[in-house]
Amino acid sequence: MALGFSTETSSGGSKFLPVIKFDAKAGEFIAINRTPGETTGTWDKEEVEVALPTKVVIDMAGLEVGWISFAPSYSCVMVQAGEKLPPQPSAEHKHSVRIKMFFKEHGLREMTPTSKTVLRAVDQLHDAYLAGAAKNPGKMPVVTIHGTETKKVSTPQGELRFKVPKWEITGWTEAPTAFSGQEEKPAPKPKAKPAPVEEEGLDEF
């Protein structure tokens, strides 16, 4: 358990990125796309389900932990993983992590899950990252998301079932340019299957 959900206050700043969310009930990754609406100052929202299995590059070195609330308005306080957590800002704020993930088809995204079962899955993936980071200096892990698996949770209301990502680190790569702030549009779907890249398990990166 390396993420340190336990409590110098510091707020993690982050450039606003398009969102990727994980629905712990349906077991789906959803890419949230926003485009300017017909009325000035409004935005239209489109939800696109991410096809699984897929591969993503995750900025585990930049992973942040902290508190987040979506009501009555968006608010979060984050610190770098490994630092002491700041005090909980309000009762509405829940434990969360902030992760930057690069998808071939959906570009650079930000995920901020609050589900305890999903946070445990992130924690386990972060442990795997720490175990392999020393042998792959300066590189980011390539994570294969195979699908989802069901976790049973006992609650005062009885046993509940939730979905969590079934993922693992299958390779390491240099950071895609999208992480450095350079524009990198999602790759178009190829008409033919491309030749595999000669690197550890990176047949898509």
N, C-alpha and C positions, 0 to 999 in steps of 0.2 A: 504494500500500500504506500506508494511513493508520492501521491498527490497531496497528502497532508491536510485533509479536512479536519482541523482541530483548533488556535487564534494566536509598529510602525505602520501605520495605515498608509496604503499606497493604492492609487487607482490606476488600472492598466489602460493606457490609451490605445485605441485601435482605429485605423481607417475603416470607415463603413464599407462592408463587403456584402455582396449578395449572400443570401442565407441558404443553408442546407439544414433541414431538420429531420429528426428521426422520430417516427410515430411508434411509441413503445407498445401500443395496443394492436395496430395493424401490421407492424413489422415492416414499415416502408421508409425509405429515404426519399424526401421530397425537396426538390429544388424550387425555391421561391424566386420568381422573376417579376421585376417591377418595371413598368414602362410608363412614360408620361401619358396622362389621360387627355381626353378632349378638352376638359376644362383646365385652365391654367392653375397650377399648384396642386393638381390631383394626380393620383397614380393608380394604374390598373395592376392587379396582381394575378399572376398565373402560376399554378402549381403543377410541376412536372415530376412524375415519379421516376426515380433513377432505376434503370434496369440492372438487375443483379444476375450473376456475379459481375463485379467490376473491380478495377484497380484505381487507387488514389495515392497521391503523394501527400504526406502529412507533415506539417511543421511541428514536430514533437518538442524540439528545443525551445520553441516560442510558446508552448502551451501555457495558458493562464488558468488560475483557479480563483473562486470567489463567490460572490453573491449576485443574483439577478432577479429582477421583477419585471413583469410585463403589464402590471395593472397598479394604479390607474394609467400609468405611462411607463415606457421603457426606462429602466434604471439598472446600472450594474457597477460593481466595485470589484476589480480584479487585481491580482498580483501574480508574479511569475511563479510557476510550479516550484515548490520547495521553500518558498518564503512563508512567513506566518500570515495566516488569514486575518483580514481586517474584521472589526466587529460587524455583526449583522446589522445593516442599515435600518431595517424594519421587519415586522412580522411577515410581510408579503414577500420578502426576498428569500430565495431558495439557493441552496448550494448549486453551483454550476461550474463548468469549465468552458473555456473559449479556445476552439481549435480551428486552425486554418488548414483547408484541404483543397488540393488541386485535382479536378476531374478532367479527363480528356474531353468529354462532351459538354461539360457544364462550367468549365473554367474554375477560377479561384473562389472558394466559398468559405463561410464561417459557420461553425456549428456551436450552439450553446445549450446542450441538454441539461435538464434538471431531474430527470428520472433517476432514482437511486440505482436501479438495475443497469441502466445504460452507463451511469458514472462508474460502476464497478467494472464494466467491460472496458471503458476508457482507461481506468486505472491499471488493469491487467495488460493492456496494449502498451501503456507507458512504461510498465516494468520491463516488458520485452524490448522496448526501445533502449532503455538504460543498459540492459544486458549486452546489446550489440553496438551501441554508439561508439565505444572506444576503438573498435576494430574498423569503423567506417567514419573517420574524422571528416567533418565538413559536409557530410552527406545527409540526406533526408530518407526516412524509410518509405518504401513502397508497400502499401497495405492492400492485400487482396480481401475484398469483402465477398465471401462466398455466398452469403445469404443471411438468414436469421435463425435463432434458436429460441425455444420457449423456456422461461424461467418461472418457477412456482414460488410465490411469496405468501407466507402466512401472516394474516392481519387480524385485528379484532373482528373484522367483518367476515372472516373466513379466508380460504385460500384463493389467491388471485393469480392470474397468468399474464405474463408480459413477454414481449419479444425483445431480444437484444441482438446487436450485430454479431454475426459469426465471422470474425476477421483474424488475420495474422500478418506479420511482417514477412514478405516473400522476397525482398530485395532492397537495395539502397541505390540512390541516384543523386546527382547534383541537383540543386534546387532549380525548379522551372523558373523562367524569367518572371512569371506572374508574381512570385513571392517578393521580387525586388521592386515592385511597383510599376514595372513595364507592362504595357498592354499586351495581353496574349489571349486572343479570341479562342473559344472552344473549337477544337478541330472538327471539320465536317466529317460526316460518316463516309468512310472509304467505300468505293465501288467494288474493290476487291480486297481481300485480306492482305495486309501489308506483311512484308518479310519480318521475322522476329529480330529484335535488337539483341546484339551479343552482350548481354549484361545479366547479372543475377536475377533471374525470374522476372525481367522487365519486358515481357513480350508486348506491352502496350505503352511503355514509356521509353 
